Amino acid sequence: MLRPVQELDARALAEAFQRNRTHLAPWEPIRPETFYTVHGQREVITRQRGELAAGTALPMVLARGSSIVGLLTLSSIVRGAFQNAHLGYWIDQAQQGSGVMTAAVAAAADIAKAVLNLHRLEAATLVHNTASQRVLEKNGFESYGTARGYLRIAGQWQDHRLFQRIL
Ligand SMILES: CC(C)(COP(=O)(O)OP(=O)(O)OC[C@H]1O[C@@H](n2cnc3c(N)ncnc32)[C@H](O)[C@@H]1OP(=O)(O)O)[C@@H](O)C(=O)NCCC(=O)NCCS
């Protein structure tokens, strides 16, 4: 189930990040140790719920029973002439390769268009993240360039491929 993150998710989220620490390490910023604790996740959720209330983000989890097996976030929502959001996601190592994230991104794009009235989604992947690029391509995203030293991932400022989908 894809649904907005809730305060009660802190424990399941901490467990998910602990379980997937090695899996996510090449694709994410280096996190402080507190990030992997229930208390740390409570702080993250409080910030995210604030962004949700302000209309600047839609942070969602992929839940399977009482476990959280992935995240999908529409962030940096800008209105006015842009009507744009940034898309980010990851899935539990054990759930990879079953088409789940492809389906989740399709659902998120539907929500972005029909509920949030957005015009465009953007996403950025490391140049060697072929699995993520496939998820975007299968969902109608087009690559529009490469940005040098774009995000600090795994401790290094790394080049990224930029993608967009006009909704
Ligand atoms: C990227 C990620 C979200 C994909 O989730 P998923 O649920 O496994 O994705 P799907 O099963 O829907 O689709 C994956 C596609 O990538 C392909 N793929 C997987 N690994 C691949 C690889 N090493 N090289 C090329 N293609 C690959 C799959 O074959 C599939 O394409 P297909 O349907 O044409 O066969 C998941 O691997 C993940 O969480 N990775 C770590 C975090 C991450 O990279 N997040 C995104 C940052 S931009």
The ligand as an SDF file (V2000), in Angstrom:
LIG
                    3D

 48 50  0  0  0  0  0  0  0  0999 V2000
   15.7520    1.6080   -8.2180 C   0  0  0  0  0  0  0  0  0  0  0  0
   14.7170    0.8130   -7.4340 C   0  0  0  0  0  0  0  0  0  0  0  0
   13.7770    1.7560   -6.7290 C   0  0  0  0  0  0  0  0  0  0  0  0
   13.9280   -0.0670   -8.4130 C   0  0  0  0  0  0  0  0  0  0  0  0
   12.8290   -0.6700   -7.7040 O   0  0  0  0  0  0  0  0  0  0  0  0
   12.1510   -2.0380   -8.2520 P   0  0  0  0  0  0  0  0  0  0  0  0
   10.8620   -2.2270   -7.5260 O   0  0  0  0  0  0  0  0  0  0  0  0
   13.1510   -3.1210   -8.2030 O   0  0  0  0  0  0  0  0  0  0  0  0
   11.8760   -1.6160   -9.7750 O   0  0  0  0  0  0  0  0  0  0  0  0
   11.0290   -2.4340  -10.8600 P   0  0  0  0  0  0  0  0  0  0  0  0
   11.0360   -3.8950  -10.5220 O   0  0  0  0  0  0  0  0  0  0  0  0
    9.6960   -1.7650  -10.9750 O   0  0  0  0  0  0  0  0  0  0  0  0
   11.8320   -2.1450  -12.2060 O   0  0  0  0  0  0  0  0  0  0  0  0
   13.2500   -2.2500  -12.2270 C   0  0  0  0  0  0  0  0  0  0  0  0
   13.7390   -2.2960  -13.6600 C   0  0  0  0  0  0  0  0  0  0  0  0
   15.1590   -2.1310  -13.6600 O   0  0  0  0  0  0  0  0  0  0  0  0
   15.7640   -3.2670  -14.2500 C   0  0  0  0  0  0  0  0  0  0  0  0
   17.0400   -3.4870  -13.5470 N   0  0  0  0  0  0  0  0  0  0  0  0
   17.2060   -3.8570  -12.2630 C   0  0  0  0  0  0  0  0  0  0  0  0
   18.5260   -3.9130  -11.9850 N   0  0  0  0  0  0  0  0  0  0  0  0
   19.1680   -3.5660  -13.1180 C   0  0  0  0  0  0  0  0  0  0  0  0
   20.5290   -3.4510  -13.4700 C   0  0  0  0  0  0  0  0  0  0  0  0
   21.5010   -3.6790  -12.5860 N   0  0  0  0  0  0  0  0  0  0  0  0
   20.8340   -3.0560  -14.7310 N   0  0  0  0  0  0  0  0  0  0  0  0
   19.8500   -2.8020  -15.6360 C   0  0  0  0  0  0  0  0  0  0  0  0
   18.5420   -2.9010  -15.3530 N   0  0  0  0  0  0  0  0  0  0  0  0
   18.2090   -3.2760  -14.1100 C   0  0  0  0  0  0  0  0  0  0  0  0
   14.7630   -4.3820  -14.0710 C   0  0  0  0  0  0  0  0  0  0  0  0
   15.0030   -5.4310  -15.0000 O   0  0  0  0  0  0  0  0  0  0  0  0
   13.4630   -3.6230  -14.3440 C   0  0  0  0  0  0  0  0  0  0  0  0
   13.2870   -3.3280  -15.7150 O   0  0  0  0  0  0  0  0  0  0  0  0
   12.3730   -4.2490  -16.6830 P   0  0  0  0  0  0  0  0  0  0  0  0
   10.9740   -4.1860  -16.1310 O   0  0  0  0  0  0  0  0  0  0  0  0
   12.5150   -3.5940  -18.0070 O   0  0  0  0  0  0  0  0  0  0  0  0
   12.9230   -5.6480  -16.6280 O   0  0  0  0  0  0  0  0  0  0  0  0
   15.4210   -0.1310   -6.3880 C   0  0  0  0  0  0  0  0  0  0  0  0
   16.3630   -0.9290   -7.0540 O   0  0  0  0  0  0  0  0  0  0  0  0
   16.0910    0.6180   -5.2620 C   0  0  0  0  0  0  0  0  0  0  0  0
   15.4660    0.9570   -4.2620 O   0  0  0  0  0  0  0  0  0  0  0  0
   17.4110    0.8730   -5.4120 N   0  0  0  0  0  0  0  0  0  0  0  0
   18.1910    1.5530   -4.3650 C   0  0  0  0  0  0  0  0  0  0  0  0
   17.7610    3.0040   -4.1310 C   0  0  0  0  0  0  0  0  0  0  0  0
   17.6720    3.8060   -5.4090 C   0  0  0  0  0  0  0  0  0  0  0  0
   18.4260    3.6120   -6.3400 O   0  0  0  0  0  0  0  0  0  0  0  0
   16.7250    4.7480   -5.4390 N   0  0  0  0  0  0  0  0  0  0  0  0
   16.5310    5.6330   -6.5740 C   0  0  0  0  0  0  0  0  0  0  0  0
   17.4840    6.7670   -6.5320 C   0  0  0  0  0  0  0  0  0  0  0  0
   17.3290    7.7880   -7.9940 S   0  0  0  0  0  0  0  0  0  0  0  0
  1  2  1  0
  2  3  1  0
  2  4  1  0
  2 36  1  0
  4  5  1  0
  5  6  1  0
  6  7  2  0
  6  8  1  0
  6  9  1  0
  9 10  1  0
 10 11  2  0
 10 12  1  0
 10 13  1  0
 13 14  1  0
 14 15  1  0
 15 16  1  0
 15 30  1  0
 16 17  1  0
 17 18  1  0
 17 28  1  0
 18 19  1  0
 18 27  1  0
 19 20  2  0
 20 21  1  0
 21 22  1  0
 21 27  2  0
 22 23  1  0
 22 24  2  0
 24 25  1  0
 25 26  2  0
 26 27  1  0
 28 29  1  0
 28 30  1  0
 30 31  1  0
 31 32  1  0
 32 33  2  0
 32 34  1  0
 32 35  1  0
 36 37  1  0
 36 38  1  0
 38 39  2  0
 38 40  1  0
 40 41  1  0
 41 42  1  0
 42 43  1  0
 43 44  2  0
 43 45  1  0
 45 46  1  0
 46 47  1  0
 47 48  1  0
M  END
$$$$
